Amino acid sequence: MSASVAVILVLAVGTYAFRLVGPALHGRVELPARVQELLSAGAVVLLVALLATGALTEGGGFAGWARPAGVLVGAVLAWRRAPFAVVVLGAAVATAMLRAAGVA
């Protein structure tokens, strides 16, 4: 067995075990309220960081102004509770129009 196959098998078993622990320990382990707050805040911070890197960078450098402007349009539409399809299309149209106008 090659090392790659062994690593894949170990990761598969670990992933399965990790997923099994949640339902198995549900109701048996009680996290303090402060820990739950920190986990929720950590998830939000992680998602914002992922959004920022995806919106602002491309190939290790700045992505230009069109993409962040499109993300901003999408964020405003989402904040105004527009349907998901409208949010996605609005962001895409805004980005495409800016790129067509010569804004990188």
Secondary structure as a PSIPRED ss2 file (coil, helix, strand):
# PSIPRED VFORMAT (PSIPRED V4.0)

   1 M C   1.000  0.000  0.000
   2 S C   1.000  0.000  0.000
   3 A H   0.000  1.000  0.000
   4 S H   0.000  1.000  0.000
   5 V H   0.000  1.000  0.000
   6 A H   0.000  1.000  0.000
   7 V H   0.000  1.000  0.000
   8 I H   0.000  1.000  0.000
   9 L H   0.000  1.000  0.000
  10 V H   0.000  1.000  0.000
  11 L H   0.000  1.000  0.000
  12 A H   0.000  1.000  0.000
  13 V H   0.000  1.000  0.000
  14 G H   0.000  1.000  0.000
  15 T H   0.000  1.000  0.000
  16 Y H   0.000  1.000  0.000
  17 A H   0.000  1.000  0.000
  18 F H   0.000  1.000  0.000
  19 R H   0.000  1.000  0.000
  20 L H   0.000  1.000  0.000
  21 V H   0.000  1.000  0.000
  22 G H   0.000  1.000  0.000
  23 P H   0.000  1.000  0.000
  24 A H   0.000  1.000  0.000
  25 L H   0.000  1.000  0.000
  26 H C   1.000  0.000  0.000
  27 G C   1.000  0.000  0.000
  28 R C   1.000  0.000  0.000
  29 V C   1.000  0.000  0.000
  30 E C   1.000  0.000  0.000
  31 L C   1.000  0.000  0.000
  32 P C   1.000  0.000  0.000
  33 A H   0.000  1.000  0.000
  34 R H   0.000  1.000  0.000
  35 V H   0.000  1.000  0.000
  36 Q H   0.000  1.000  0.000
  37 E H   0.000  1.000  0.000
  38 L H   0.000  1.000  0.000
  39 L H   0.000  1.000  0.000
  40 S H   0.000  1.000  0.000
  41 A H   0.000  1.000  0.000
  42 G H   0.000  1.000  0.000
  43 A H   0.000  1.000  0.000
  44 V H   0.000  1.000  0.000
  45 V H   0.000  1.000  0.000
  46 L H   0.000  1.000  0.000
  47 L H   0.000  1.000  0.000
  48 V H   0.000  1.000  0.000
  49 A H   0.000  1.000  0.000
  50 L H   0.000  1.000  0.000
  51 L H   0.000  1.000  0.000
  52 A H   0.000  1.000  0.000
  53 T H   0.000  1.000  0.000
  54 G H   0.000  1.000  0.000
  55 A H   0.000  1.000  0.000
  56 L H   0.000  1.000  0.000
  57 T E   0.000  0.000  1.000
  58 E E   0.000  0.000  1.000
  59 G C   1.000  0.000  0.000
  60 G C   1.000  0.000  0.000
  61 G E   0.000  0.000  1.000
  62 F E   0.000  0.000  1.000
  63 A C   1.000  0.000  0.000
  64 G C   1.000  0.000  0.000
  65 W C   1.000  0.000  0.000
  66 A H   0.000  1.000  0.000
  67 R H   0.000  1.000  0.000
  68 P H   0.000  1.000  0.000
  69 A H   0.000  1.000  0.000
  70 G H   0.000  1.000  0.000
  71 V H   0.000  1.000  0.000
  72 L H   0.000  1.000  0.000
  73 V H   0.000  1.000  0.000
  74 G H   0.000  1.000  0.000
  75 A H   0.000  1.000  0.000
  76 V H   0.000  1.000  0.000
  77 L H   0.000  1.000  0.000
  78 A H   0.000  1.000  0.000
  79 W H   0.000  1.000  0.000
  80 R C   1.000  0.000  0.000
  81 R C   1.000  0.000  0.000
  82 A C   1.000  0.000  0.000
  83 P C   1.000  0.000  0.000
  84 F H   0.000  1.000  0.000
  85 A H   0.000  1.000  0.000
  86 V H   0.000  1.000  0.000
  87 V H   0.000  1.000  0.000
  88 V H   0.000  1.000  0.000
  89 L H   0.000  1.000  0.000
  90 G H   0.000  1.000  0.000
  91 A H   0.000  1.000  0.000
  92 A H   0.000  1.000  0.000
  93 V H   0.000  1.000  0.000
  94 A H   0.000  1.000  0.000
  95 T H   0.000  1.000  0.000
  96 A H   0.000  1.000  0.000
  97 M H   0.000  1.000  0.000
  98 L H   0.000  1.000  0.000
  99 R H   0.000  1.000  0.000
 100 A H   0.000  1.000  0.000
 101 A C   1.000  0.000  0.000
 102 G C   1.000  0.000  0.000
 103 V C   1.000  0.000  0.000
 104 A C   1.000  0.000  0.000
